[in-house]
Structure formats: structure tokens, C-alpha cells
Amino acid sequence: MFRSTPSAALAGAHEAEAAGLHGVFAYDHLWPIGKRDLPALAPFPILARVLAETSSIMVGPLVARVGLVADQVLLSQFLTLKALGNGRVLAPLGLGDALSEAENEAYGLLRAPLEERRERLGWLLQALQAQEIPTWVGGSGPKTVASARAGGAAVNLWSSPVDLVALQAKDGEVTWAGELPSSAEGIETLLDSLAEAGASWAIGTYSTSALVLGGVARSRPWFSPR
């Protein structure tokens, strides 16, 4: 996503589908964190193009930040994706954090108070679920987790230890995303641990080859084909 053209993102989506993976995700950032001078593509147009060019893989932002656009606009973006690929859209949402605050400030997008964003998150979760779009909420803080559970959403953890995944899985669906090990053996070990802990999804970053990840995942007993 951090390129001037969509060619690499689209190629990655095709590779992921060919490898048997279940989904591809797009960052929702105005520039790569800490690298203001580098480009960043908007997630929803790329995901729409992926849906148009593929037949089975699921798509979603990771995560769409509440308050970056108006709530109704964000909802309409998800509904547009649904119209293009009904049943192939996921809606991971987040409240934003200090790492992305500079992006908002640079474009005059002042963040609403946290409690207001939590209320808006609750409205979006309800609206998305009414359209039968599965929802996730990114974050591990107690209030964020409580908001996710109250809204019927999965909790999405970023680079969290396996024991935290297991703890969250006791109360409902939990998904995991983060940097995967560099070796196939390391990926296998981590994915096995996450599956045993109860994670429903494990998502690697663009530094991991889709072909390698697919090859490892398809060999595991917990993996379900699309």
C-alpha cells in the first residue's frame, strides 16, 4: 500500500488468492508511520479493485480509523465493497492512537475525544452488522475490548503474545495480526500456537510471501480451505 501505484498491492492479492489464503487487508494511513514523505494509497479503492479482479478472497482495511472520515462516509465505503463482493468483506475498525495522530494533525483532521469515538464506534458496529458485514475492533485496552464485546465484534490484536490471545478468546472471537517469523518453520510454530490459543484469523504483513504463508497454512490440521 505504500507505493505510488496499485500494481504491487494487486499482485499481492492475486498471489494470496492463488496460494489459498482467505483474505487480504489494506492499511488505512495517510503515510507510512514515521515516514511522512513516502506515498500511501487509500484502502477502499484498492480493496474494491481487488474484489473486481478476484473471485473468492475476502478483503478489509486493517483497520479503518473512526473519525478519519465522517461515520456515514465510512459506512458507505463498506457498503460499496459489499455491493462488489457480497460475503467477501470484513470490517475491522479502530479508534486511532498516538502513532497516527500526526497524520490527522497534518490534514486538519482533529480527533474527537476518545469517549466520543467509542460512541461512534458503537454506532458503526451496529450499522455494519445490520448489513451482515462481520466486524472487528483493533486494540487490547480494557475499554476498547469492552466496546468490541458490547458491540458483538471480534477483538483484533496486533503483535500480541499468544497468552493474551488465549485470554481474549475465552470471552469471544479474537483475531491476530503482526509480523511473522522469517522462516517457514517459525511461521508454522507461531500459527500452531495461535490456532491452539483460539485465534480465528492470523494475518501477516507484506514482508511475508503469500506463497510461503499459504504453503505453511495449507499443511496444518486447523486450516480450512476457502
C-alpha positions as CSV (number, residue, x, y, z in Angstrom):
1,M,0.0,0.0,0.0
2,F,2.9,2.3,0.5
3,R,3.6,2.8,-3.2
4,S,2.7,5.4,-5.9
5,T,0.7,2.9,-7.9
6,P,-1.5,-0.1,-7.0
7,S,0.3,-2.7,-9.0
8,A,2.2,-4.3,-6.1
9,A,-0.9,-4.4,-3.9
10,L,-3.0,-6.0,-6.7
11,A,-0.2,-8.5,-7.5
12,G,-0.1,-9.4,-3.8
13,A,-3.9,-10.0,-3.7
14,H,-3.7,-12.3,-6.7
15,E,-0.8,-14.2,-5.1
16,A,-2.7,-14.6,-1.9
17,E,-5.8,-16.0,-3.7
18,A,-3.7,-18.4,-5.7
19,A,-1.9,-19.5,-2.5
20,G,-5.3,-20.5,-1.0
21,L,-5.3,-17.8,1.7
22,H,-8.6,-16.4,3.0
23,G,-8.1,-12.6,2.8
24,V,-6.0,-9.6,2.1
25,F,-6.1,-6.4,4.1
26,A,-5.1,-2.7,3.5
27,Y,-3.6,-0.2,5.9
28,D,-5.7,3.0,6.5
29,H,-2.8,5.5,6.8
30,L,-2.1,8.8,5.1
31,W,1.6,7.9,5.0
32,P,3.7,5.1,6.4
33,I,4.0,5.6,10.2
34,G,7.0,7.8,10.8
35,K,7.7,8.3,7.1
36,R,5.8,11.4,6.1
37,D,7.5,11.9,2.7
38,L,6.5,8.5,1.4
39,P,3.3,7.7,-0.5
40,A,0.3,5.8,0.8
41,L,-2.7,4.5,-1.3
42,A,-6.2,4.9,0.1
43,P,-7.5,1.4,1.2
44,F,-11.1,1.3,-0.1
45,P,-10.4,1.9,-3.8
46,I,-7.7,-0.7,-3.7
47,L,-9.9,-3.2,-2.0
48,A,-12.7,-2.5,-4.5
49,R,-10.3,-3.3,-7.3
50,V,-9.2,-6.5,-5.6
51,L,-12.8,-7.6,-5.3
52,A,-13.4,-6.9,-9.0
53,E,-10.3,-8.9,-10.0
54,T,-10.7,-11.9,-7.7
55,S,-13.4,-14.5,-7.1
56,S,-13.0,-15.9,-3.6
57,I,-10.7,-14.0,-1.4
58,M,-12.0,-11.7,1.4
59,V,-10.9,-8.1,1.9
60,G,-10.9,-5.4,4.6
61,P,-9.0,-2.5,5.9
62,L,-6.7,-3.1,8.9
63,V,-8.0,-1.1,10.5
64,A,-10.4,1.7,9.3
65,R,-10.0,4.5,11.8
66,V,-13.1,6.0,13.3
67,G,-13.1,9.8,12.7
68,L,-10.7,9.9,9.7
69,V,-13.9,10.4,7.6
70,A,-17.5,11.0,8.6
71,D,-19.2,8.0,10.0
72,Q,-21.8,7.8,7.2
73,V,-19.0,8.1,4.7
74,L,-17.1,5.2,6.3
75,L,-20.3,3.1,6.3
76,S,-20.9,3.9,2.7
77,Q,-17.4,2.8,1.8
78,F,-18.1,-0.6,3.4
79,L,-21.5,-0.9,1.7
80,T,-19.8,-0.2,-1.7
81,L,-17.4,-3.0,-1.1
82,K,-20.3,-5.3,-0.1
83,A,-22.1,-4.4,-3.4
84,L,-18.9,-5.5,-5.3
85,G,-18.3,-8.7,-3.3
86,N,-21.1,-9.7,-1.0
87,G,-19.9,-12.1,1.6
88,R,-16.3,-11.3,1.0
89,V,-16.0,-8.1,3.1
90,L,-14.7,-7.7,6.7
91,A,-14.9,-4.5,8.7
92,P,-12.0,-4.1,11.1
93,L,-12.3,-0.7,12.9
94,G,-10.1,1.2,15.2
95,L,-10.1,4.3,17.4
96,G,-6.7,5.6,16.3
97,D,-3.7,6.1,18.5
98,A,-0.7,8.2,19.1
99,L,1.2,6.6,16.2
100,S,-1.2,8.0,13.7
101,E,-2.0,11.3,15.4
102,A,0.5,13.3,13.3
103,E,-1.4,12.2,10.1
104,N,-4.6,13.7,11.5
105,E,-2.9,16.9,12.5
106,A,-1.2,17.4,9.2
107,Y,-4.5,17.4,7.4
108,G,-6.5,19.3,10.0
109,L,-8.4,16.2,11.0
110,L,-8.8,16.9,14.7
111,R,-9.6,13.8,16.6
112,A,-12.7,13.8,18.7
113,P,-12.4,12.9,22.4
114,L,-11.9,9.2,23.0
115,E,-15.3,8.6,24.6
116,E,-17.0,10.2,21.6
117,R,-15.1,8.0,19.3
118,R,-16.1,5.0,21.3
119,E,-19.8,6.0,20.9
120,R,-19.3,6.4,17.2
121,L,-17.6,3.0,17.1
122,G,-20.7,1.5,18.7
123,W,-22.9,3.1,16.1
124,L,-20.8,1.8,13.2
125,L,-20.6,-1.7,14.6
126,Q,-24.4,-1.8,14.8
127,A,-24.9,-0.3,11.3
128,L,-22.4,-2.7,9.8
129,Q,-23.8,-5.8,11.5
130,A,-27.2,-4.8,10.3
131,Q,-25.8,-5.2,6.8
132,E,-24.3,-8.6,7.7
133,I,-20.7,-7.4,7.5
134,P,-18.5,-9.0,10.1
135,T,-16.8,-6.5,12.4
136,W,-13.5,-6.5,14.3
137,V,-12.2,-3.9,16.7
138,G,-8.4,-3.3,16.9
139,G,-6.9,-2.8,20.3
140,S,-6.1,-4.6,23.6
141,G,-7.0,-1.9,26.1
142,P,-9.7,-2.9,28.6
143,K,-12.2,-0.2,27.4
144,T,-11.6,-1.0,23.8
145,V,-12.1,-4.7,24.3
146,A,-15.2,-4.0,26.3
147,S,-16.5,-1.8,23.4
148,A,-15.8,-4.6,21.0
149,R,-17.6,-7.2,23.1
150,A,-20.5,-5.0,23.8
151,G,-20.9,-4.3,20.0
152,G,-20.6,-8.0,19.1
153,A,-17.3,-7.6,17.3
154,A,-14.2,-9.7,17.3
155,V,-11.1,-8.3,19.1
156,N,-8.2,-7.8,16.8
157,L,-4.8,-7.9,18.5
158,W,-1.6,-6.5,16.9
159,S,1.6,-8.4,17.5
160,S,0.3,-9.6,20.9
161,P,1.7,-12.6,22.7
162,V,-0.1,-15.9,22.4
163,D,-1.2,-15.9,26.0
164,L,-3.1,-12.7,25.6
165,V,-4.8,-14.2,22.5
166,A,-5.9,-17.2,24.7
167,L,-7.1,-14.9,27.4
168,Q,-9.3,-12.8,25.0
169,A,-10.5,-16.0,23.2
170,K,-12.2,-17.0,26.5
171,D,-14.7,-14.2,26.0
172,G,-15.3,-14.3,22.3
173,E,-13.8,-14.2,18.9
174,V,-10.2,-12.9,18.6
175,T,-8.0,-12.3,15.6
176,W,-4.3,-11.7,15.4
177,A,-2.1,-9.6,13.1
178,G,1.5,-8.8,13.0
179,E,5.0,-9.5,11.7
180,L,5.5,-13.2,11.1
181,P,8.8,-15.0,11.6
182,S,11.2,-15.1,8.6
183,S,11.4,-18.9,8.3
184,A,8.7,-21.3,7.3
185,E,9.4,-23.3,10.5
186,G,8.9,-20.2,12.6
187,I,5.7,-19.3,10.8
188,E,4.4,-22.8,11.4
189,T,5.2,-22.7,15.1
190,L,3.5,-19.4,15.6
191,L,0.4,-20.2,13.6
192,D,0.0,-23.5,15.5
193,S,0.2,-21.6,18.8
194,L,-2.3,-19.0,17.7
195,A,-4.7,-21.7,16.5
196,E,-4.4,-23.5,19.8
197,A,-5.0,-20.3,21.6
198,G,-8.2,-19.8,19.8
199,A,-7.5,-17.1,17.1
200,S,-9.9,-17.3,14.2
201,W,-7.5,-15.3,11.9
202,A,-3.8,-14.8,11.7
203,I,-2.6,-12.0,9.4
204,G,1.0,-11.4,8.4
205,T,2.4,-8.2,7.0
206,Y,3.6,-7.5,3.4
207,S,7.1,-8.7,4.4
208,T,5.9,-12.3,4.3
209,S,5.5,-14.1,1.0
210,A,1.9,-15.1,0.3
211,L,3.2,-18.3,-1.3
212,V,5.2,-19.3,1.7
213,L,2.4,-18.4,4.1
214,G,-0.1,-20.4,2.0
215,G,2.2,-23.4,1.8
216,V,2.7,-23.5,5.6
217,A,-1.0,-22.9,6.4
218,R,-2.4,-25.5,4.0
219,S,-0.3,-28.2,5.7
220,R,-1.7,-27.6,9.1
221,P,-4.7,-29.6,10.5
222,W,-6.5,-26.4,11.7
223,F,-6.5,-24.8,8.2
224,S,-9.9,-24.8,6.4
225,P,-9.9,-24.3,2.6
226,R,-11.9,-21.4,1.3
